Amino acid sequence: MWALRRAGNPLRYLANCLLLIRVCAQQAVSARGCASLEVLLNADTKDVDEHHQSNCQNACCCRNPKLPAFRLSFPSSPFTLSRSFSSQAGANSGNKDDALEDGFSDLEVPPEADKKDAGLTSEDSSDEDAADEIGLSDVDADAKPEKEHMYKASDSILLKSMLETPKHEVAKALEKWANDGNELDRSELFFVLLNLRKRRWFDKALQLLQWVEESKLLEFGERDYASRVDLTAKVHGLFQAEKYIEKIPAHHRGEIVYRTLLANCVQEANVNKAERVFNRMKDLVLPITAFSFNQLLLLYKRVDKKKIADVLTMMEKENVKPSLFTYKLLVDAKGSSRDIAGMEKVVEEMKKEGIEPDLMFQATIARHYIFDGLREKAEALLKLMEGDDINTNRAACKILLPLYAFLGSDDDVQRIWKVCKDTARLDESLSAIEAFGRVGYVEEAEKIFDDMLVRWKTLSSKYYNAMLRMYANQNLFDKGKEFVKRMDENGVKFGNTSLDALVKLYVDAGEVEKAESLLHKLSLKNKIRPQYSTYIMLLDSYSKKGDIHNSERVFNKLRKSGYTGRIRQYQLLLHAYLHAKAPAYGFKERMKADNIFPNNAVATLIASTDPFVKKKSISDLLD
């Protein structure tokens, strides 16, 4: 959230500002001239200064209004004031709370800023949750027909063929399927694509969609093209996805296509490209929906929280109502900055708008209560989520299991698991593995995993990753190594999430060099880009040792992998120089060249490692 800094203002100044803000809030009921959420979240005395640093230009502001950041790029455009966005020179300026950047959670990951395994990202959660977070789950879902035939896996010959066929023989298998007299309808295409996505077989899904388009078996609409854009971005990268968009017929090259590209830019945390895509939508005078604004909110929640205020202001000017997901992002941002009062105000505002929180929304609030030490509030909310009878509220089980585990309540974990144990679904079993691992019941987690293998025979990598991460969290290095061999024997694909868990296993065991070596070899072998959090683990370990050489090398790998625009990596690199008691020559200029500007914590580190800054002793200060 933008209200992370705590400004110290004179009392009279605060009193005048509060009075004017109150007047502004009353006027906003009819005029809607100032972002209501922004006023709501910044009306506290401790947050007043942030309100004036944002883009409200009403008379309620005590300071002269600043030119909005998103106004600077397109001075000739008639839509400049309301719908364009760009990075500015100071965009990445932070504050003292940016030191906790890696502790800022995504929606499905607890904000463990002070925990050993902080910094987990959306990739660590289930595929479905990750898809929901970036908003791509509706790309194919929106493309499905109004009347959908209820398929089962056993009903679809096409799905059976796609699952059994190696990816290099997909085209041949599809030709055979067609020559056998099979016919394709849109319902089955949607069903097959959905199943391939769930298994993260994006390559096969893309080849299927390419074949359908080229064979002209179905007439493509905009959502079909958008689905192919999404899959192209996942398999071949953003550049190829952009090239494909140029080939889409002009009348199908609309908002859904571009917002899908935007969501993939956000998933890659590519700030510059995301902003260019958003501005491209503006130039084409496409409708900017809550979906697209949510992508910007998600992006800036991760890389530049101060810009969240700009996005909310833009939404107000465009008269775009916040969705449930918008509120989820705001609640998570507020909670992550330890502003529980602000988080609760967001919830109140949401309810005033007639939007009721769902289970995942409540889980987000509960997580922040837990990690802010508000146990009673967390327990009360978890009981509310359970309902009168958990046996009739099965959907809550998979969400409650990890929450009770983070509370350290092993009795409740066992109680909830008992409800679904005999007929457990995959997602429930995954939650149970994570929950039992968290409370230290390793053998129970292993039994659940073995039962899953007996029942489902083959499991995707995310279930293996959960076990591997559990071994890492419990410092069971030998068991973890044996499990990695088991993964290899079972032909489990090592993706970036698997690599992250493997690196954590070795780093926590003190074998940092071995962890880096494995990361390098496996990422080359499997042609994958490691996660940001994976590099940060290595960089953090080297910096604590004062190992400047290896810290610089990992830092450069981060930049070459496209992870730029985040201040955390610069902070860790400075820590390496500090622990080595070595000077960091020209570090401020180095950051400036990368368009990164130091926050208070980093500025202090720069001063501590700058050989040209005179360090005053106590005697000097007394004189």
C-alpha positions as CSV (number, residue, x, y, z in Angstrom):
1,M,0.0,0.0,0.0
2,W,1.1,3.6,-0.5
3,A,0.6,4.5,3.2
4,L,3.7,2.8,4.4
5,R,5.7,5.7,5.8
6,R,4.8,7.3,9.0
7,A,5.2,11.0,8.7
8,G,5.7,13.3,11.7
9,N,3.7,16.5,11.2
10,P,3.1,19.5,13.4
11,L,-0.2,19.2,15.3
12,R,-1.8,22.3,13.8
13,Y,-0.9,21.2,10.3
14,L,-2.5,17.8,11.0
15,A,-5.6,19.3,12.5
16,N,-6.2,21.5,9.5
17,C,-5.5,18.6,7.1
18,L,-7.9,16.3,8.9
19,L,-10.6,18.9,8.8
20,L,-10.2,19.4,5.1
21,I,-10.0,15.7,4.4
22,R,-13.3,15.2,6.3
23,V,-14.9,17.9,4.2
24,C,-13.5,16.3,1.1
25,A,-14.8,12.9,2.1
26,Q,-18.3,14.4,2.5
27,Q,-18.1,16.1,-0.8
28,A,-17.0,12.9,-2.5
29,V,-20.3,11.2,-1.7
30,S,-21.9,13.3,-4.4
31,A,-19.1,14.6,-6.6
32,R,-16.8,11.5,-6.5
33,G,-13.9,13.8,-7.3
34,C,-11.4,12.1,-5.1
35,A,-10.6,8.4,-4.9
36,S,-12.9,7.1,-2.1
37,L,-10.6,4.2,-1.2
38,E,-7.6,6.5,-1.2
39,V,-9.3,8.9,1.3
40,L,-10.5,6.0,3.4
41,L,-7.1,4.5,3.7
42,N,-5.3,7.7,4.3
43,A,-7.6,9.6,6.7
44,D,-5.7,8.6,9.8
45,T,-3.4,11.2,11.2
46,K,-0.4,8.9,10.6
47,D,-1.3,8.5,6.9
48,V,-2.2,12.1,6.1
49,D,1.1,12.9,4.5
50,E,0.8,10.1,2.0
51,H,-2.6,11.4,0.9
52,H,-0.9,14.7,-0.2
53,Q,1.9,12.8,-1.9
54,S,-0.7,11.0,-4.0
55,N,-2.7,12.5,-6.9
56,C,-5.8,14.0,-5.3
57,Q,-6.3,17.4,-6.8
58,N,-9.3,18.5,-4.9
59,A,-9.4,21.5,-2.5
60,C,-9.2,19.2,0.4
61,C,-5.5,18.8,-0.1
62,C,-3.3,21.1,2.1
63,R,-0.4,21.1,-0.4
64,N,-0.2,22.1,-4.0
65,P,-1.2,19.1,-6.1
66,K,1.6,17.2,-7.7
67,L,1.5,16.3,-11.4
68,P,0.3,12.7,-11.5
69,A,3.0,10.2,-12.5
70,F,0.8,8.7,-15.2
71,R,0.4,12.1,-16.8
72,L,3.9,12.7,-17.9
73,S,4.4,10.3,-20.9
74,F,1.8,11.4,-23.5
75,P,1.4,15.2,-23.4
76,S,-0.2,15.2,-26.9
77,S,-2.9,12.7,-26.1
78,P,-6.4,13.8,-25.3
79,F,-6.6,10.9,-22.8
80,T,-3.4,11.7,-21.0
81,L,-5.0,12.8,-17.7
82,S,-6.9,9.6,-17.1
83,R,-5.6,6.6,-18.9
84,S,-1.9,6.6,-19.4
85,F,0.8,5.2,-17.1
86,S,4.6,5.1,-17.1
87,S,7.6,4.6,-14.9
88,Q,9.2,7.8,-13.7
89,A,12.7,8.4,-12.6
90,G,11.8,8.1,-9.0
91,A,9.4,5.3,-9.4
92,N,11.4,2.8,-7.5
93,S,12.1,5.1,-4.5
94,G,11.2,3.2,-1.4
95,N,11.0,3.6,2.3
96,K,12.1,1.8,5.4
97,D,9.4,-0.8,4.9
98,D,10.9,-1.8,1.6
99,A,13.5,-3.6,3.6
100,L,10.7,-6.2,4.1
101,E,9.9,-6.5,0.4
102,D,10.4,-10.2,0.3
103,G,8.1,-10.5,3.2
104,F,5.2,-9.0,1.3
105,S,2.9,-11.9,0.5
106,D,1.0,-12.7,-2.5
107,L,-2.6,-13.6,-1.8
108,E,-2.1,-17.3,-1.1
109,V,1.1,-17.1,0.8
110,P,1.5,-16.0,4.5
111,P,3.4,-12.8,5.0
112,E,6.4,-14.2,6.9
113,A,8.5,-11.1,6.9
114,D,10.3,-12.2,10.0
115,K,10.4,-15.9,9.3
116,K,13.2,-18.0,8.0
117,D,11.4,-19.0,4.8
118,A,10.0,-15.5,4.0
119,G,9.8,-14.4,0.5
120,L,7.6,-17.1,-1.0
121,T,5.8,-16.1,-4.2
122,S,2.7,-17.2,-6.0
123,E,4.5,-20.0,-7.7
124,D,4.7,-21.8,-4.4
125,S,0.9,-22.1,-4.3
126,S,-1.3,-24.3,-6.3
127,D,-1.6,-23.7,-10.1
128,E,-5.2,-22.8,-9.7
129,D,-4.5,-20.2,-7.1
130,A,-1.7,-18.7,-9.1
131,A,-3.9,-18.5,-12.1
132,D,-6.6,-16.8,-10.1
133,E,-4.1,-14.3,-8.8
134,I,-2.9,-13.0,-12.2
135,G,-6.5,-13.3,-13.6
136,L,-5.8,-15.7,-16.4
137,S,-8.1,-18.4,-15.2
138,D,-10.9,-16.7,-17.2
139,V,-9.0,-16.7,-20.5
140,D,-10.3,-20.1,-21.6
141,A,-13.2,-20.1,-19.1
142,D,-14.7,-17.0,-20.9
143,A,-14.2,-18.8,-24.2
144,K,-16.4,-21.7,-23.3
145,P,-19.9,-22.0,-24.8
146,E,-23.0,-21.0,-22.9
147,K,-24.2,-24.5,-22.9
148,E,-21.4,-26.8,-21.9
149,H,-21.5,-30.6,-22.1
150,M,-20.3,-32.0,-18.8
151,Y,-17.2,-33.9,-19.9
152,K,-15.3,-36.4,-17.8
153,A,-11.7,-37.4,-18.5
154,S,-12.8,-40.8,-19.6
155,D,-15.3,-39.3,-22.1
156,S,-12.8,-37.3,-24.2
157,I,-10.8,-39.3,-26.7
158,L,-9.0,-36.1,-27.5
159,L,-7.9,-35.5,-23.9
160,K,-6.7,-39.2,-23.6
161,S,-4.7,-38.8,-26.7
162,M,-3.1,-35.5,-25.6
163,L,-2.2,-36.9,-22.2
164,E,-0.5,-40.0,-23.6
165,T,1.3,-38.3,-26.5
166,P,4.8,-37.0,-26.1
167,K,4.9,-33.2,-26.8
168,H,7.0,-33.7,-30.0
169,E,4.4,-35.9,-31.5
170,V,1.3,-33.8,-30.7
171,A,0.6,-32.8,-34.4
172,K,0.9,-36.4,-35.6
173,A,-1.5,-37.5,-32.8
174,L,-4.0,-34.8,-33.7
175,E,-4.0,-35.8,-37.4
176,K,-4.6,-39.4,-36.4
177,W,-7.5,-38.3,-34.1
178,A,-9.1,-36.4,-37.0
179,N,-8.6,-39.2,-39.5
180,D,-10.3,-41.6,-37.2
181,G,-13.5,-39.6,-37.8
182,N,-13.7,-37.7,-34.5
183,E,-15.3,-34.3,-34.5
184,L,-14.4,-31.3,-32.3
185,D,-16.8,-29.0,-30.6
186,R,-16.0,-26.0,-28.5
187,S,-17.0,-27.6,-25.2
188,E,-14.5,-30.4,-25.7
189,L,-11.8,-28.0,-26.7
190,F,-12.4,-25.9,-23.6
191,F,-12.3,-29.1,-21.4
192,V,-9.1,-30.4,-22.9
193,L,-7.3,-27.0,-22.7
194,L,-8.4,-26.6,-19.1
195,N,-7.0,-30.0,-18.2
196,L,-3.7,-29.4,-19.9
197,R,-3.4,-26.0,-18.2
198,K,-4.0,-27.6,-14.8
199,R,-1.2,-30.0,-15.5
200,R,1.0,-27.1,-16.7
201,W,1.4,-28.7,-20.1
202,F,1.3,-25.4,-21.8
203,D,3.3,-26.6,-24.8
204,K,0.8,-29.3,-25.6
205,A,-2.1,-26.9,-25.1
206,L,-0.5,-24.4,-27.5
207,Q,0.1,-27.0,-30.1
208,L,-3.5,-28.1,-29.9
209,L,-4.8,-24.5,-30.3
210,Q,-2.4,-23.9,-33.2
211,W,-3.6,-27.0,-34.9
212,V,-7.3,-26.1,-34.4
213,E,-6.7,-22.6,-35.8
214,E,-4.7,-23.8,-38.8
215,S,-7.1,-26.6,-39.5
216,K,-10.1,-24.2,-39.3
217,L,-12.1,-26.8,-37.4
218,L,-13.6,-24.0,-35.4
219,E,-14.1,-20.3,-36.1
220,F,-11.9,-18.4,-33.7
221,G,-13.2,-15.5,-31.7
222,E,-11.3,-12.9,-29.6
223,R,-11.2,-15.1,-26.5
224,D,-9.7,-18.0,-28.6
225,Y,-7.0,-15.7,-29.9
226,A,-6.5,-14.4,-26.3
227,S,-6.0,-18.0,-25.1
228,R,-3.3,-18.5,-27.7
229,V,-1.6,-15.3,-26.8
230,D,-1.5,-16.5,-23.2
231,L,-0.1,-19.9,-24.1
232,T,2.4,-18.3,-26.5
233,A,3.7,-16.0,-23.7
234,K,4.1,-19.0,-21.3
235,V,5.9,-21.2,-23.8
236,H,7.9,-18.8,-26.0
237,G,7.9,-15.5,-24.1
238,L,6.4,-12.1,-24.2
239,F,8.1,-11.1,-27.5
240,Q,6.6,-14.0,-29.4
241,A,3.2,-13.3,-27.9
242,E,3.4,-9.7,-29.1
243,K,4.4,-10.9,-32.6
244,Y,1.4,-13.2,-32.7
245,I,-1.0,-10.4,-31.7
246,E,0.1,-8.6,-34.9
247,K,-1.2,-11.6,-36.9
248,I,-4.7,-11.6,-35.3
249,P,-7.4,-10.1,-37.5
250,A,-8.0,-6.5,-36.6
251,H,-11.6,-6.9,-35.5
252,H,-10.5,-9.6,-33.0
253,R,-7.6,-7.6,-31.6
254,G,-9.5,-6.1,-28.7
255,E,-9.3,-5.5,-25.0
256,I,-9.4,-9.2,-24.0
257,V,-6.3,-9.9,-26.2
258,Y,-4.3,-7.0,-24.8
259,R,-5.3,-7.6,-21.2
260,T,-4.1,-11.2,-21.5
261,L,-0.7,-9.9,-22.7
262,L,-0.8,-7.4,-19.8
263,A,-1.4,-10.2,-17.3
264,N,1.6,-12.1,-18.6
265,C,3.8,-9.0,-18.4
266,V,2.7,-8.7,-14.7
267,Q,3.4,-12.4,-14.1
268,E,6.9,-11.8,-15.4
269,A,7.2,-8.6,-13.2
270,N,8.2,-6.8,-16.4
271,V,7.2,-3.2,-15.4
272,N,8.2,-1.4,-18.5
273,K,6.5,-3.8,-20.9
274,A,3.3,-3.9,-18.7
275,E,3.1,-0.2,-18.7
276,R,3.6,-0.1,-22.5
277,V,0.8,-2.6,-23.0
278,F,-1.5,-0.6,-20.8
279,N,-0.7,2.6,-22.7
280,R,-1.2,0.8,-26.0
281,M,-4.7,-0.1,-24.8
282,K,-5.3,3.5,-24.1
283,D,-4.0,4.6,-27.5
284,L,-6.4,2.1,-29.2
285,V,-9.2,3.6,-27.1
286,L,-10.0,0.1,-25.7
287,P,-12.2,-0.1,-22.6
288,I,-10.0,-0.4,-19.5
289,T,-11.7,-2.8,-17.2
290,A,-11.2,-3.7,-13.6
291,F,-9.2,-6.7,-14.8
292,S,-6.5,-4.5,-16.3
293,F,-6.4,-2.2,-13.3
294,N,-6.1,-5.2,-11.1
295,Q,-3.0,-6.3,-13.0
296,L,-1.4,-2.9,-12.4
297,L,-2.3,-3.1,-8.7
298,L,-0.8,-6.6,-8.5
299,L,2.4,-5.4,-10.2
300,Y,2.9,-2.4,-8.1
301,K,2.0,-4.2,-4.9
302,R,5.1,-6.3,-5.7
303,V,7.6,-3.7,-7.1
304,D,6.4,-0.2,-6.2
305,K,3.7,0.1,-3.6
306,K,3.5,3.9,-3.8
307,K,1.9,3.7,-7.3
308,I,-1.1,1.8,-6.0
309,A,-2.6,5.3,-5.1
310,D,-2.2,6.3,-8.7
311,V,-4.0,3.3,-10.0
312,L,-6.9,3.9,-7.6
313,T,-7.1,7.5,-8.7
314,M,-7.2,6.4,-12.3
315,M,-9.9,3.9,-11.6
316,E,-12.0,6.7,-10.1
317,K,-11.5,8.9,-13.1
318,E,-12.4,6.1,-15.4
319,N,-15.5,5.3,-13.2
320,V,-14.3,1.7,-12.9
321,K,-15.7,0.0,-9.8
322,P,-13.3,-2.1,-7.7
323,S,-13.9,-5.8,-7.9
324,L,-13.6,-8.4,-5.2
325,F,-10.0,-9.0,-6.4
326,T,-9.2,-5.3,-6.2
327,Y,-10.1,-5.4,-2.5
328,K,-8.1,-8.5,-2.0
329,L,-5.0,-6.8,-3.3
330,L,-5.6,-3.7,-1.2
331,V,-6.3,-5.8,1.9
332,D,-3.1,-7.9,1.3
333,A,-1.0,-4.8,0.7
334,K,-2.3,-3.1,3.9
335,G,-1.9,-6.3,5.9
336,S,1.6,-6.9,4.6
337,S,2.7,-3.4,5.8
338,R,1.4,-4.3,9.2
339,D,-1.4,-1.7,9.0
340,I,-4.2,-3.9,10.4
341,A,-6.4,-0.9,11.1
342,G,-6.1,0.2,7.5
343,M,-6.8,-3.4,6.3
344,E,-10.0,-3.5,8.3
345,K,-11.1,-0.2,6.9
346,V,-10.7,-1.6,3.4
347,V,-13.0,-4.5,4.4
348,E,-15.6,-2.0,5.8
349,E,-15.5,0.0,2.6
350,M,-16.0,-3.2,0.5
351,K,-19.0,-4.2,2.5
352,K,-20.5,-0.7,2.1
353,E,-20.2,-1.3,-1.7
354,G,-22.2,-4.5,-1.2
355,I,-19.3,-6.9,-1.9
356,E,-19.2,-9.8,0.5
357,P,-15.8,-11.5,1.2
358,D,-15.4,-15.1,0.0
359,L,-13.4,-17.8,1.8
360,M,-10.1,-16.9,0.1
361,F,-10.6,-13.2,1.1
362,Q,-11.3,-14.2,4.7
363,A,-8.2,-16.4,4.6
364,T,-6.1,-13.4,3.5
365,I,-7.3,-11.4,6.5
366,A,-6.7,-14.4,8.8
367,R,-3.1,-14.7,7.6
368,H,-2.4,-11.1,8.4
369,Y,-4.0,-11.5,11.9
370,I,-1.8,-14.6,12.5
371,F,1.5,-13.0,11.5
372,D,0.7,-9.7,13.3
373,G,0.2,-11.7,16.5
374,L,-3.5,-11.1,16.8
375,R,-4.4,-14.7,17.7
376,E,-7.8,-14.1,19.1
377,K,-9.0,-12.2,16.0
378,A,-7.5,-15.0,13.8
379,E,-9.2,-17.8,15.8
380,A,-12.6,-16.0,15.7
381,L,-12.3,-15.5,11.9
382,L,-11.3,-19.2,11.4
383,K,-14.4,-20.3,13.4
384,L,-16.5,-18.0,11.2
385,M,-15.0,-19.6,8.1
386,E,-15.8,-23.1,9.5
387,G,-19.5,-22.3,9.9
388,D,-21.8,-24.1,12.2
389,D,-20.7,-27.6,11.0
390,I,-17.4,-28.1,9.2
391,N,-18.7,-31.5,8.0
392,T,-21.2,-29.7,5.7
393,N,-18.7,-27.0,4.7
394,R,-16.2,-29.1,2.9
395,A,-15.0,-26.3,0.7
396,A,-13.4,-24.6,3.7
397,C,-11.2,-27.6,4.7
398,K,-8.3,-27.0,2.2
399,I,-8.2,-23.3,3.2
400,L,-8.4,-23.9,7.0
401,L,-5.7,-26.6,7.1
402,P,-2.6,-24.4,6.5
403,L,-4.1,-21.5,8.5
404,Y,-4.5,-23.7,11.6
405,A,-0.9,-24.9,11.0
406,F,0.5,-21.4,11.0
407,L,-1.4,-20.8,14.3
408,G,0.5,-23.9,15.6
409,S,-2.7,-25.6,16.4
410,D,-2.0,-29.3,15.5
411,D,-5.2,-30.5,17.1
412,D,-7.3,-28.4,14.7
413,V,-5.2,-29.5,11.8
414,Q,-6.0,-33.1,12.7
415,R,-9.6,-32.3,13.3
416,I,-10.1,-30.6,9.9
417,W,-8.2,-33.4,8.1
418,K,-10.4,-36.0,9.7
419,V,-13.4,-34.5,7.9
420,C,-12.0,-35.1,4.4
421,K,-9.4,-37.8,5.0
422,D,-11.4,-40.8,3.7
423,T,-12.5,-39.1,0.4
424,A,-9.7,-36.5,0.2
425,R,-9.3,-34.6,-3.1
426,L,-6.0,-33.6,-4.5
427,D,-6.1,-30.0,-3.3
428,E,-7.2,-31.1,0.2
429,S,-4.3,-33.6,0.3
430,L,-1.9,-30.9,-0.8
431,S,-3.1,-28.6,2.0
432,A,-2.8,-31.4,4.5
433,I,0.8,-32.1,3.5
434,E,1.8,-28.5,3.9
435,A,-0.1,-28.2,7.2
436,F,1.3,-31.4,8.8
437,G,4.7,-30.4,7.6
438,R,4.4,-27.0,9.2
439,V,3.4,-28.4,12.6
440,G,6.2,-31.0,12.4
441,Y,4.1,-34.1,11.7
442,V,6.5,-35.3,8.9
443,E,5.5,-39.0,9.0
444,E,1.8,-38.0,8.6
445,A,2.6,-35.9,5.6
446,E,4.6,-38.7,4.1
447,K,1.7,-41.1,4.6
448,I,-0.7,-38.7,2.9
449,F,1.7,-38.4,-0.1
450,D,2.1,-42.2,-0.4
451,D,-1.7,-42.6,-0.3
452,M,-2.0,-40.1,-3.1
453,L,0.4,-42.1,-5.2
454,V,-1.5,-45.3,-4.6
455,R,-4.8,-43.6,-5.5
456,W,-3.8,-41.4,-8.4
457,K,-0.7,-43.3,-9.6
458,T,1.0,-40.2,-11.1
459,L,1.1,-36.8,-9.6
460,S,2.2,-33.5,-11.1
461,S,5.4,-31.7,-9.8
462,K,3.6,-29.4,-7.4
463,Y,2.7,-32.3,-5.0
464,Y,6.4,-33.4,-5.0
465,N,7.4,-29.8,-4.5
466,A,5.3,-29.6,-1.4
467,M,7.1,-32.6,0.1
468,L,10.5,-31.2,-0.9
469,R,9.7,-27.8,0.7
470,M,8.5,-29.6,3.8
471,Y,11.8,-31.4,4.2
472,A,13.7,-28.1,3.6
473,N,11.5,-26.3,6.2
474,Q,12.2,-29.1,8.7
475,N,15.9,-29.2,8.0
476,L,15.7,-32.8,7.0
477,F,18.5,-32.7,4.4
478,D,19.1,-36.4,4.0
479,K,15.4,-37.1,3.5
480,G,15.2,-34.3,1.1
481,K,18.1,-35.6,-1.0
482,E,16.5,-39.1,-1.1
483,F,13.2,-37.5,-2.2
484,V,14.9,-35.6,-5.0
485,K,16.3,-39.0,-6.3
486,R,12.8,-40.3,-6.1
487,M,11.5,-37.4,-8.1
488,D,14.1,-38.1,-10.8
489,E,13.2,-41.8,-10.9
490,N,9.5,-41.0,-11.2
491,G,10.2,-38.7,-14.1
492,V,9.0,-35.6,-12.3
493,K,9.7,-32.5,-14.3
494,F,11.9,-30.0,-12.5
495,G,10.3,-26.6,-13.0
496,N,11.3,-23.3,-11.3
497,T,9.2,-24.1,-8.2
498,S,11.0,-27.4,-7.9
499,L,14.3,-25.6,-8.2
500,D,13.3,-23.1,-5.6
501,A,12.5,-25.9,-3.1
502,L,15.8,-27.7,-4.0
503,V,17.9,-24.6,-3.5
504,K,16.2,-23.9,-0.2
505,L,17.0,-27.5,1.0
506,Y,20.7,-27.0,0.3
507,V,20.9,-23.4,1.5
508,D,19.3,-24.2,4.8
509,A,21.8,-27.1,5.2
510,G,24.6,-24.6,4.7
511,E,25.6,-25.9,1.2
512,V,25.2,-22.6,-0.7
513,E,27.8,-23.3,-3.4
514,K,26.2,-26.7,-4.1
515,A,22.8,-25.1,-4.2
516,E,24.0,-22.5,-6.8
517,S,25.7,-25.2,-8.9
518,L,22.5,-27.3,-9.0
519,L,20.5,-24.3,-9.9
520,H,22.7,-23.4,-12.8
521,K,22.9,-27.0,-14.2
522,L,19.2,-27.8,-13.8
523,S,18.0,-24.5,-15.2
524,L,20.1,-25.0,-18.3
525,K,19.1,-28.6,-18.7
526,N,15.4,-27.9,-18.4
527,K,15.5,-24.5,-20.1
528,I,13.7,-22.6,-17.3
529,R,14.2,-19.3,-15.6
530,P,14.7,-19.6,-11.9
531,Q,12.3,-17.6,-9.6
532,Y,13.3,-14.3,-8.2
533,S,13.0,-15.7,-4.7
534,T,15.5,-18.5,-5.6
535,Y,18.3,-16.0,-6.5
536,I,17.4,-13.9,-3.4
537,M,18.0,-16.9,-1.2
538,L,21.5,-17.4,-2.6
539,L,22.3,-13.7,-2.5
540,D,21.1,-13.4,1.1
541,S,23.3,-16.4,2.1
542,Y,26.4,-15.0,0.4
543,S,25.8,-11.5,1.8
544,K,25.7,-12.8,5.3
545,K,29.1,-14.3,4.9
546,G,30.5,-11.1,3.4
547,D,31.2,-13.0,0.2
548,I,31.4,-10.1,-2.2
549,H,32.5,-12.1,-5.2
550,N,29.7,-14.6,-5.2
551,S,27.2,-11.9,-4.2
552,E,28.1,-9.9,-7.2
553,R,27.8,-12.9,-9.4
554,V,24.3,-13.8,-8.2
555,F,23.3,-10.1,-8.4
556,N,24.4,-10.1,-12.1
557,K,22.4,-13.3,-12.8
558,L,19.3,-11.6,-11.3
559,R,19.7,-8.7,-13.8
560,K,20.4,-11.0,-16.7
561,S,17.3,-13.0,-15.9
562,G,15.2,-9.9,-16.2
563,Y,14.7,-9.3,-12.5
564,T,15.2,-5.6,-12.3
565,G,13.4,-2.7,-10.7
566,R,13.4,-4.2,-7.1
567,I,15.5,-2.6,-4.4
568,R,15.8,-5.7,-2.3
569,Q,18.7,-7.2,-4.3
570,Y,20.7,-3.9,-4.0
571,Q,20.2,-3.9,-0.3
572,L,21.5,-7.5,0.0
573,L,24.5,-6.7,-2.1
574,L,25.3,-3.8,0.1
575,H,25.1,-6.1,3.1
576,A,27.8,-8.2,1.6
577,Y,30.1,-5.2,1.4
578,L,29.2,-4.2,4.9
579,H,29.9,-7.7,6.4
580,A,33.1,-7.9,4.5
581,K,34.1,-4.4,5.8
582,A,34.9,-3.4,2.3
583,P,34.1,-0.2,0.5
584,A,31.3,-0.1,-2.1
585,Y,32.7,2.4,-4.6
586,G,30.1,4.3,-6.7
587,F,27.2,2.3,-5.5
588,K,24.8,5.2,-5.5
589,E,25.7,6.0,-9.1
590,R,25.4,2.4,-10.0
591,M,21.8,2.3,-8.7
592,K,21.0,5.6,-10.4
593,A,22.1,4.1,-13.7
594,D,19.6,1.2,-13.2
595,N,16.9,3.7,-12.4
596,I,16.7,2.6,-8.8
597,F,16.7,5.1,-6.0
598,P,17.6,4.3,-2.5
599,N,15.1,4.2,0.4
600,N,16.2,5.2,3.9
601,A,17.5,1.7,4.8
602,V,19.6,1.5,1.6
603,A,20.8,5.1,1.9
604,T,22.1,4.2,5.4
605,L,23.9,1.2,4.0
606,I,25.5,3.3,1.2
607,A,26.7,5.8,3.7
608,S,28.2,2.9,5.8
609,T,30.1,1.4,2.9
610,D,31.2,4.7,1.2
611,P,34.9,5.2,1.9
612,F,34.6,8.9,1.1
613,V,32.0,9.6,3.8
614,K,33.7,10.5,7.1
615,K,32.5,8.3,9.9
616,K,32.1,10.6,13.0
617,S,33.1,9.1,16.3
618,I,31.3,9.9,19.5
619,S,34.1,12.2,20.5
620,D,33.7,14.1,17.2
621,L,30.0,14.5,17.8
622,L,30.6,15.8,21.4
623,D,33.1,18.4,20.1
